[in-house]
Amino acid sequence: MATTPAIINSIVSPNPYRPVPFWTARLASVAALVAFLYAFHTFVTPKMGIYDVRLLVLALLFSTLAVSLNLINGITGQFSIGHAAFYLIGAITSGKVTVLFMERSGIPQVPWMVLMLVVGAVAAAIAGLLVGLPSLRLRGDYLAVATLGFGEIVNVMLRNQDGGGTSFTLTFVVGLVLLVAALVGYVWVVRKALPAREGLVGRLLFLVKLAGGGLVCWLVTLLMQSSLSSRLDTVGRLDLGGAYGLQNIPKTTELWMIFLLLIGTLAVSRNLLKHAHGLGFLAVREDELAADATGVNTTRIKVTAFVIGAAIAGMAGALFAHYNGSVAPDDFKMDTSFILVAMVVIGGTGSITGSALAGISLKMLEEGLRKLTNIPAIVLIALVISAALVFIGYQQSSKRKLLRIDGKIRTLLTVLGLAGCAGLLYLGNLFYHFNLSWVIKSGGFALMIAIFVGVLLTPARKTALPRFGLLGGSLALVVLLTPWIAKGLHQISPLEKLIGETTYTPSDLRWAVFSIALVFVMILRPQGTMGHHEFSWAFVRSLLFGQGREKGS
């Protein structure tokens, strides 16, 4: 029989990980989401300025794009760096359809936006299928080059679609579709004919089918060529605005729609990994040959990853087009793909939560750099040198086991951690009075609160506080070394004459900042900031209360 204290403890301290009924948890999540979107749309959005809204829109869209790219690069283990092309295809397709048909259709704005999300998703998914199929035999750097080339081809082609002589015509598009269909049919005929080529009759039938398929492809190509050279070549020239982009797109995107797309993307990605198909994605990432040997259809998995990731990017592009009111190729250049790759790598290759947080954080950091004053070139060089020296010292000390966090070193690092918390409060005060968007300030304060909670209020603080002290001490050492190194560099006469008066705008250095961050992350934590970890309420409760999940819960 249970004792009285045990009964009291079971009442006062129930198991925090007692399983919640499936539909109860889902309905509660949906209700909380609806309440949040309604409150934000009603009370917060009307008080936001144009710049604040645009910054939040871009941060949420890039977070969505990072999660969609993570399905390809992180979860499936491919290496695509042309993701901006799918973003562009979704934007330009939905924008063109809206310009042509929205007014005459009479459909209200919200249903029309739902329809345009479908249009953007389908167009980008078809492009993802066309990229995924030829790239099945490519891996690593070769796949990266192929996807990069695809992104540049799409961008250059759209720059020439201004309705002039270099634009595609309707007959060209129809002929191209027929040619692709003929080639697919030809491949299908060959695959069907291959098993039946035993004996003389089988070989003759195989040759007949091979010749017949080739004849069909040749006829389609001939018809396509004749149509291009005929008068019909002037019919249906594609006008997407050329280098200036597609203009006058009705602005029908609401902020809550972008929130909803991001949350839906997170939900789809998380649930995909909990499904049997998601395990196939992970199997391909870990070892494609082993996955294929165990019966996993690796071809279907890789193509599916490209199609799903491209479709989500297409929906993000549709929302951007109808928020911005225009779609220009310059908004989807190569650097957009590169920053998306940086978000996935820094956030964690394989972590949906990490990609989402990195997407928001790096986009806000990119905008925040625009508000900083110019930096002298010599100071910047001195900062890089001091950071490299501290990093090398840390690496060598770690190899020789000189930084073992125990004994007196633990006490010293704990004191440094407390000093770092005080310094963080001081930085927070400066951050509050700095001329930044409240969106960036909110993100910065959220990060500071998370650091304080993780370092001071969790059961892991005995380990976290010394590690935070090590990080804070390293940063303080970098700051202390920089002026002395800069002073020494000024004494070098040729260097002083060359760049002594040169300054750099911080926003122009964003790629240097991202590159340095990538290098440090790849060296210190190759799997990214969050690795393969995901956010869950069980994780938060275990972090705050230090209790593990019971068996069977």
Secondary structure by P-SEA (a helix, b strand, c coil): cccaaaaaaaaacccccccccaaaaaaaaaaaaaaaaaaaaccccccccaaaaaaaaaaaaaaaaaaaaaaccccccccccaaaaaaaaaaaaaaaaaaccccccccccaaaaaaaaaaaaaaaaaaaaaaaaaaccccaaaaaaaaaaaaaaaaaaaaacccccccccaaaaaaaaaaaaaaaaaaaaaaaaccccccaaaaaaaaaaaaaaaaaaaaaaaaaaaaaacccccccccccccccccccccccccaaaaaaaaaaaaaaaaaaaacaaaaaaaaaaacaaaaaaaccaaaaaaaaaaaaaaaaaaaaaaaaaaaacccccccccaaaaaaaaaaaaaaccccaaaaaaaaaaaaaaaaaaaacccccaaaaaaaaaaaaaaaaaaaaaaaaccccccaaaaaaaaaaaaaaaaaaaaaaaaaaaccccaaaaaaaaaaaaaaaaacccccccaaaaaaaaaaaaaaaaaaaaaaaaaaaaaaaaaaaaaccccccccccaaaaaaaaaaaaaaaaccccccccccccaaaaaaaaccccccccc
